[in-house]
Amino acid sequence: MQPNYVISQSPTKTVLRNFEGVITTYPEPENYVGGRADDYINELFPGLIKTPSKTGITSLMNDEQFNLVPKSLQRHDRRQNFKQSPTYSSLKEKREKRDELKEKKFQAQLKKENESE
């Protein structure tokens, strides 16, 4: 039995959950004809759909949020543990060090050119 990755659908978006539990949306095709169920639901349950929610799946459907990420996501824990390692360094730190070395080299070249003149 396979997991059900589709959580919800609207005329404009489909909400999916991946194997890690990350919930996100994908747009529906532009020529999709939707909205046929809303009138039926409003007829059965008048006043049920008043204002859209700004939380959960509805927030994805209404562009309030881009995705929902579970707090217990293992890759976040791995990232935090890795950052605590003494051998950890970020690309940003490496770029800063590279830029410092380039600047030192540039200054040394300027100094050498000025001395030779």
Secondary structure, DSSP 8 states (H G I E B T S, - for coil): -----EEEE-SSEEEEE-TT--EEEEE--TT----HHHHHHHHHSTTS--S--SSHHHHHHTTS-SEE--TT-HHHHHHHHHHTSTT---HHHHHHHHHHHHHHHHHHHHHHHHHH-
